[in-house]
Amino acid sequence: MANYFNTLPLREQLEQLSHAEFMETAEFADGVNALKGKKIVIVGAGAQGLNQGLNLRDSGLDISYALRKEAIEQKRDSWKNATDNNFTVGTYDELIPTADLVINLTPDKQHTAVINAVMPLMKQGAALSYSHGFNIVEEGMQIRKDITVLMVAPKCPGSEVRAEYLRGFGVPTLIAVHPENDPEGKGWAYAKAYCVGTGGHHAGVLKSSFVAEVKSDLMGEQTILCGLLQTGSILSFDKMVEKGIDAGYASKLVQYGVEVITEALKHGGVSGMLDRLSNPAKIKAFQISEELKDIMRPLFQKHQDDIMSGEFSKTMMEDWANGDVNLLKWRAETGETAFEKTPAGDVKIGEQEYFDNYVLMVAFVRAGVELAFETMVEAGIKPESAYYESLHETPLIANTIARKKLFEMNRVISDTAEYGCYLFDQACKPLLADFMKKVDTDLVGKNFNEGKDGSVDNVQLVQVNEILRSHPVEVVGVKLRKAMTAMKTIKTV
Amino acid sequence: MSNPVVHIVNLNLQYAGTPVLCNLNWRIYPGEHWVIAGKSGSGKSSLAKAMVKQEKASGEVIFTFDPDNPMPAQAFYVANWYQFANLEGDRNFYYQQRYNKQQQNDTLTVYADLIHFGKKYQLNFQDAEPILQALGFENCRETQLIELSSGEHKKLQLVQALWLRPQLLILDEPYTGLDKRSRKNLNSILDGMANVGTTLVLISNDRNIPDAVNRYAQIEDGQLHPVSDLDEIKQDEERQQKPFPYFLQKAPAVDNDTMIELRNVSVRYGEKQVLKNISWRVQAGEKWLLQGPNGSGKSTLLSLLNGDHPQAYTSAIFLFGNKRGSGESIWDIKQKIGIISPELHWYFDKNATVWHAIASGFYDSIGWFLQVKYEEKKQIEQLLDFFDLLEDKDKLLHTLPLGKQRLALLARTIIKNPQLLILDEPCQGLDRSQTAHFNAVLDELSGYGKTLIYVGHYESQLPACLDNRLVLEKGEVVISEHINRTTVY
């Protein structure tokens, strides 16, 4: 199978990359009608599979689950998830031939095997849905020409997809139709109806393409979302311990700080996050994040280039074929860091203290979000797509770090995200070695404002605020956040 | 005279800039057991929390415990509202979560939670057994915290306090959501503890309190005022019934004469049978009282009706004339129902103002996301006025006293003038006059073509309009009958 993106002429590559249209509510006026009475079969009953299925059924659609024979015979978790919630469960052979729409919600790594098993069983003119385009774009899977191929990708973990639906809301969602597979022209109607069934239409829907989704998703997850949060957390912890800060305190500050800080990012963007700092701290965070952007820009560009050329997916798939040697090695290393091994101390850290004592992480997050966004946009991805894959998802990953630290964070994210995260982390740490030598406890571990009188220069502050607020990620962010009027506050501490 | 167990000197506490407690002084001597009663919002819970340092207050709170008493020399506070987290400290749950089954177990079991508590205070598990029995909680051991109903959560809190047997026990609204038998048994355990040296402080407007209680007080103008007995406690004045908003004086359209029909419905989780062969028919216009001890299956039964329970899809359940799972969405169902329950309250959106909370009733959402029409805005204003909530409309719901929060959510329940009202302990947290007021509202409202299902543990606090009764025990229907005001139940 050849990389699909690389088979396209440049103008077609650019065309598909730049698909990003924010959809109006009126476009969903038909509700779930296009799928009403149709037989929908979901393959896979993990977090996304189960929770999307619960939503779709509660929206009045006919849902059942196709699982592998072994999963049924051995009563695995996926079988229990589906049967405990009173869904019909059957083997591929039993259910796929009846399906009008097959929704593939298995892990990325299994896609090729799943599609090869499922496709021959699908009836003429049926539809196939993905929630990530890796299989189509990077692995170049060819789908039978009579089958309609679409994507509905909720930009949240499965548990949130369910929780938000039951509140009467939804999570931001990206939808797409594969241009090579829309023989009857029904792709968009199906994608929209499916999206309504999950509640996504309440929270802002982006009309995208398989190509734009894959190239932006891979970039976001390996750089700012997982990679930089991991690098920044480990470096911050090690610095505090080196400077004599209590290890329990350091561990707690790092584990939960990233969630508290990015909660401000979620509600008010990058400038909202920096507004939580005192004026002198804000100027300092601005200055060091400028420096961090200069240092890391080449690395962000290399990641984007490798994603565009297919180099990244090629090396990752080689590792898959090689028994995950690199992945497992890096995973083991992540489990062995001092941060991972030091339990959070039994100390109370106030909400504001997480900002005042962790200015360094504020700087990391600003640098990472802006760099990822800028690099994606420079590569031809639209600002809306770039926003979702950088700023929007950062608090979600931060929440998983607060729950379970880095090792477990890496276990719950996708196969591609985990591999990309390690790749970035391996390269980024040495890159920041000189920078970190200059960092002291005023930036991480102690209150930056201590011993300072809080005064700043008027003009300098105005300039800093102006630069922060006029960044393109802020401009598009204001528009998109309006559609997510009722974002829920996430709290672990 | 010996030293007071509790000596409070000049306690001052503010909430959002408003003084709640002003130079409050209080001494509790050994042998005294107090009830603090009176109006909602007078500062009862704030006082309790300030005593155990859960709220910031200036002034002194001095405890003097008896060193010769073997009971733990500490003050223990049981809040009026429960709180739990999953294994990772996460507290973000949604209220239907307990009906959605997922393989990874997110919260501790009751048993594990008790073991954890016992370790922390070095307690013997055998000592907990009789308390579990007395509160009818012995079958909940393997239940996950997320699966407990609100009454069961209350019991878990109480089991811990009674097991610990502290020298000073402060209970804030301990009877909320408890069934009759548990309330009685709780009081006798408390009497037993009082006998051997526990000092009791109860915050409650309930009349059935432990015999040991011998001091009564209320809070007025931020200060504690002892009174000689419960009759002297000032309750909120009987509310002047305002004219009923006109939009609620219309009978809503009814979809089908049979609103609800269940045929032999059973629900089972693994080994645990929650509902067994339930057959029940509710005709349009009927007003049902649903009763049963905590854990008898009431919440599960209601969740089947409201579209919150996945097992509804495979059972013979007919709602508004349609079989469940015949292509309707849960929003089609919820649109016809006004619902309130302790769980809905507990999980309600913390970012919602009173106005938003009421507005969300039009769309059955938790919090508010959609455009509210002009006509709807007028109706919200009328209900705010009707429930005396106008001045609170822009405040965050969860910052108000519990009684007011409840009133706002009751307004949310009736705002769309639904054909079916499902009220699961609607008056929990309301004081007596608020309860009387709400029941009067309900009696009037039910005159306009409503069908009602009402869950209530307090026989003395039920609306007069109820005309049928269904009683569950261990998941089975034990009584299904017509009732009238003279029926003893």
Interface residues (C-beta under 8 A of the other chain):
Chain A: V32 K36 G37 A47 L50 L54 R57 D58 S59 G60 D62 D77 K80 N81 D84 N85 N86 R162 A163 L166 R167 G168 F169 H202 A402 R403 K404 T485 A486 K488 T489 I490 K491 T492 V493
Chain B: E88 G89 D90 R91 N92 Y94 Y95 Q96 Q97 N100 K101 Q102 Q103 Q104 Y269 G307 D308 P310 Q311 Y313 T314 G327 E328 S329 I330 W331 D332 D349 K350 N351 S360 Y363 D364 S365 I366 G367 W368 F369
